[in-house]
Amino acid sequence: VGLEIAGAPMGSELNTKAKPGLAYNRHITGHAVGLTPIKEVLLIRNGKPFHKFQPKDDTFEFTFDDEEPLEKVALKAKGELPPFTYYYMRVEQEDGHLAWTSPIWVDLGAPPPAEKKKK
């Protein structure tokens, strides 16, 4: 299984200061290869099912644009960290076996303070 947002792979942390377009559209691509037919692929945003695919094949690729403004869906962070949204994907095969991707975080605004210090 694999997941990307704006070309950034699983585990990435993106921000709208470096990529302003993410505030308006997150271009999401993903893929899954199962050992048996894939029953369902769930795209999950902020811990809740956001979009569902039902491929009924053992391989699946998709592209999806989340065009909901980030400011409307971002979660509040603790301390000085910016609001954020996170995405991950869950895959279920017909035989009940499951797989998940690592999340991708999209921060609304500047990078977190630790990232600023590196520059």
N, C-alpha and C positions, 0 to 999 in steps of 0.2 A: 504494500500500500504506500501511496505517496500523496503529498498535498503541497501546493505552492500558492502563494498570494503575490501577485505582481512579480513573479519570477523568483521570489524568496522561498527557500525550502522550509520544511518542518523544523521547528525549534527556533525560527527567526523571530526577532523583535523589530518591527518596522515603526516608523513614526511619520506623522503628517508634516513635520517641519522639513524633513529630507525629501519626502514624496507627497506634496500637497494634494495630489489627485486622490489619495487614499481616503480623504475626508468625504469624498462624494461617491467613489466606486472602488470596491475591492474585487479585482479580477482573480477568481479562484479556479485553479485547475487541480485535478486529482486523477489517480488511477488505482486500480486494484486488480490483482490476479489471484484467483482462488483455486483450490484443489477440487472443488465441486462448484456447481452453479451458485452465483451470488444472488441471494434473496433480496437484500436491501443495503443501500449505502445512505447513511445519514450524515449530512453536513451539520455540524453543531456550532452554534454561536453563543458564547457566554454561558456554556453549560446546558443549553436547551436546544432540542432539535429545531433546525431552521429550514432545511430543505431535504426532501427525500427522493431518491432514485430507486427504481426497481428493475435492474438490468436483466435478470433471468439468464445470464450467461456466466462463464467462468472468468471472463476478462471484462473490464469496464474502464472507460476514460470519460472525463467530463470537463466542461468549462461552465462557469457560472459567475455572473456579476451580481454582487451585493451592492445595490444602488441606494440603499437606505442611508441617509446622512449619518456619518459616524457620531456626530454630537448627540443624536437621538438615541443611539443604542449603546454608547460607551458606559462602562462601569466606573464609579468613582474609586480612586485609589487612595491608599492611606498616606499620610504625610504629604511630602512635596511632590510625589510622583504624579504624572499626568493621568487623566482618565484613559481607559484602555478597553479594547474589545479583543476577545480571543476566539479562534476557530480551531476545530479539529474534526476528524472524520471517523465514523465507526462503520465497519463493514461486517455484515452477517451473511454467512453462506447458508444454503438450503439445509445443510446437515447441522446447523446450529452453532458452528464454530464462529468466533468473533475475532476481529482485529481492529486496532485503533492506531491512528497516527499521533505523533507528537503535536502539540498545539503550535499555532503561530499567533503572536501578539501584535496588535496594531495600536500604538499609542496616539492619542489625540494631542498634538502639540509637540513640545520640545522633547528630546531624548531624556531619560532619567539622569539625575545628577552624576552618578558613577560614570556614565558614558561621556558626559561633558568634560570630566577631569582627564580623560585619556587624550584629548586633543591638544 
